[in-house]
Amino acid sequence: MRRSTILVGWILAAVAACAAPRIEELGVPVRGVGWVRLHPGTGPDGEPSLLITMAQHKDGAFVLDVDMETGHCRQFNIGRDEAALAPSSYRSPRTGVLWLGSAYTGHLHRYDPAHPEKGFEDLGPVDTDYATFPTGIAEGPDGRIYVGAYPGACLSVYDPASGEWTRHGRMDPVDKYYYPLVGDDGTVAGQIKSTHWRIVAFDPATGQPHRVGPHIVEPTANKQRYHFYKGTDGLLYLDSFAGAFRIQGTDALPVERSALPPERPAVEAAYGHGYQQLPALPDGRVVEWADPYDIDFRRLRLRDPADPSRDTVLELDWQGSGSELWTLHFGPDDRLYGSSMLPERFFATEADGADMIDYGRVSHSLGEAYSMINLDDGTMAIASYPKGRLSLYDPRLPYRFGTGPGANPLDIGPTDKIGDRPHAMATTPDGRLWIASAPQYGLIGGTLAWRNLQTLEHGSHRHIIENCSPFSLLWLPELERLLVGFIVEPGTGRAAEVERGGYALWDPVTDSATYIGDFGDDALVGVTSLAPGPDGLVYAISARNPRLVTHYDAQPAPSRLLLLDPAQQRVVAAAPIPESFGPMPFETANTLRFDSDGTLYGTTAQTVFRIQPGTVEIEEVARFTDGDATVIGPIRDGWLYFASIYRLRRLQLAP
């Protein structure tokens, strides 16, 4: 009898282990679009024409061919989730053809209004070795298309006549971004970003790049005049702190600043990745958004500067499919809040997915909300990329985003000039809000910043651990210290310069560190998560999230669960997180989460595991199915809330 009982027990355990977890689909909270650009021009019939490019995470970027009378849109989707960003797009003034570079596929696409039956054509990879993110597109006088791309700061040329590519490789051995322009004289040159701003001209005869003119080191922190552009005369110019130059061939020829021509309309500018300002239609009407503040991109105004009576507003009927989610958080009102990425839209829902609302803007950043925290007064603080802008939201009041009195959320701006990606926030008993951020583009060394929300006083500290960024925060009441975990993340466009992060114990009274180090852990990589343990101990995860490997040239490293004694500044116990559990999520700063009953769980992108209290023993609980977890959210009443790209989901941890 006993043998049969044991056998039945093992069978039941095996069945339970193999049973699929209960996962509920709560919906697609946001169907917004980013990378929006207007492309006026002349259509195949000789009449004014408008194309619009937009990007989304489900079905990829798309182009709209707009009926200028009704606002009806013929919509052509790329049709690939991987082509979710549209960092570069260009409409030829000569042919009317629209060119778009998609990321992170690194492909070039074409839409020809004269041949809509071809749809949105995929012309293949810009450069399989160096390009995942096309940064700029320019057209040569012979009709060839020049494409610059990240992360290899490379240049490739597509010939529409033959359909052939010529790939010239890297234009700079260090930096990652290249923004090309082509002069009407055939000069090919581009601006290098991010650790330096410099001009690199390209010699088509030899296939070699040549640095020309002055440059700036760490331009984000070293603000100086540096404007590379195509003039109305069709030639290339640099207006810089060191003087003005015309770029001709592979030379930078000095010219008088007073002789610089105006810039040709931004359709051919070496711009960044913001929302592009473009010229008027051929009939003189200006095309602009009637709703840019709400980032809905549904109402388009056609404005006639010469005759305001001709002004019209078109209602566009494009269809969005889904935006990638970035942050999930239970607010003080027990509703689940979150942010989407590019565009940054703020949404809320009940725990079961009911009453789901896409509010829209939460910050002027327009990137994504990296962290959210509940405050003692019943409000929420929301920190957003880029520039680490801080917003305050009161769930008890109506939604009305802005920067002035009565705004909700209220955008109160950045806390310092360096922080860009605000990975974590924490509060201390003195009423200060602390923000851990990676630095802005091209810089090294993130910031630990604080702000008093009553007085709006603020302060910031950089290079607490040289060349590292604070990534996780935990207040330790027994020690009256803030525990800060660091990783090796630099600003985007720069490679990581160190291999290991560490810890700091921070005294908010003196606003200084009382300890900086690794707690004696020679195997520490970076502190990606912190959570309180029993008797003053702390749980931590040492890991390298895939973002560092993908974008910052850091080496992969194993993930480990640690139990720390901050008072003794030592590691009590450590254990590997099995590789079979899968990688860490791409971005989530905290993968250690407590359930309502106090049970502590950890997660990877593929697995949920339970942690035995006071130990580093872990037990696999469930696997994410039908898609990895790209965002790890909170746990509430036995349900783990997470996202698989644009889908909001929850997994039941215990029946």
MOPE-V45606 format. One line per field, one symbol per residue. ss: DSSP state (A for helix, B for strand, O for the rest). phi: phi as a letter, one per 30 degrees, with the letter a starting at -180 (. if undefined). psi: psi as a letter, one per 20 degrees, with the letter a starting at -180 (. if undefined). A space follows every 50 residues. Layout:
BEGIN
ss = ???
phi = ???
psi = ???
END
This chain:
BEGIN
ss = OAAAAAAAAAAAAAAAAAOOOOBBBBBOOOOOOBBBBBBBBBOOOOOBBB BBBBBOOOOOOBBBBBOOOOOOBBBBBOOOOOOOBBBBBBBOOOOOOBBB BBBOOOBBBBBOAAAAAAOOBBBBBOOOOOBBBBBBBBBOOOOOBBBBBB BOOBBBBBBOOOOBBBBBBBOOOOOOBBBBBBOOOOOBBBBBBOOBBBBB BBBOOOOBBBBBBBBBBOOOOOOOOBBBBBBOOOOBBBBBOOBBBBBBOO BBBBBOAAAOOOBOOAAAOOOOOOOOOOOOOOOOOBBBBOOAAAOOOOBB BBBOOOOAAAOBBBBOOOOOOOOOBBBBBBOOOOOBBBBBOOOOOBBBBO OOOOOOBBBBOOOOOOOBBBBBBBOOOOOBBBBBBOOOBBBBBOOOOOOB OBOOOOOBOBBBBBOOOOBBBBBBBBBOOOOBBBBBBBBOOOOOOOBBBB BBOOOOOBBBBBOOOOOOBBBBBBBBOOOOBBBBBBBOOOOOOOOOOOOO OBBBBBBOOOOBBBBBBOOOOOOOOOBBBBBBOAAAOBBBBBOOOAAAAA AAOOOOOOOBBBBBBOOOOBBBBBBBOOAAAOOOOOOOOOOBBBOOOOOB BBBOOOBBBBBOOOOOOBBBBBBOOOOOOOBBBBBBOOBBBBBBOOBBBB BBOOO
phi = .dddddddddddddddddddddbcdckcdbbdbbhdbcbdlcdedicebb cbcbbacciidbbcccddccidcdcbddibedcdbbdbaacdddcidccb ccbcdiccbbbcddbdddicdccjddaddbbbbdcabbcddcjdccbcac cchcbbbccddciccbccidcadcdccbcdbbdddjdcaaccbbdbcbcb dccddcicdbdbidbbchddcbdbdabcacdddiccbbcbdcjcbcdbic bccdbdedcdddddedebcdddcdddcbdddedjdccaddbddchdhccc ccccedbedddbbccdcdccclcdcbbbadddcicdcabcchcdccbbad dcjdhdbcdjdbaddicaddabbdcddicbcbcbcdihdcbcbcddcdda dlbceidadcdcjdcbccdbcddabacbedjdccbcbdddeicbjdbccb bdddcidaaabbheceicbdbbbadcddchbcdcccbcdcdejbddcbcb clbbcccddchadcablbhicdcdcaccabadcdhidbcbccabdeeddd cbiddeadcbcbcccddchbcdabadceeddjddedbedbccbcdddjdc bbbcdbbcbccdeibcdbbdcacdchjddcbccdcbhicccabchccdbb cddbd
psi = ggghggggghghggghhippqoppoianhplaqalpqpnqaprhjirpqp qppqqripiarrqpopoihhippopoqhjphhliqmipqppphgijqppp pqqkhkqpqppohimhiibnpojaqgohhioinphqpqprijiqpppqqq jjlrpqppohgijqqopibqipigrippoqqprijipprqppqhhqorpo qpohhijqqppqarrppmhhimorpnoprprijjrpqoorhjaqqpoodk qopprphiiprrpqqihkqmrbkappprarrhjiqppqpilhhikhlhpp popohhnhiipqppoqkqpqhpqpqhqppprijjqprrqrpmqoqprqrr hjiqlppohcqiqigjeqohqqqprhjjrqpppqqrjlqpqppoiiqqpn qaiapiqoqoojaqhaigpgnnhqqqqqijjqpqppqqrrpirpoaqoqq poigijqrrqpqkgppjrpphqqppnhhilqppppqrjpaqqiqqpiriq baqpopohgilrpippbjkjnijpfqoiqqqqaqljrpqqporoqhhhgg ijkqqqqqqqpqoqnhhilrpgqqqqophiirrqqhhphojppprhjipp qrqaiiqpqqpppjrkpqppgrqpqlprohpparppljppprqndipprq pphp.
END
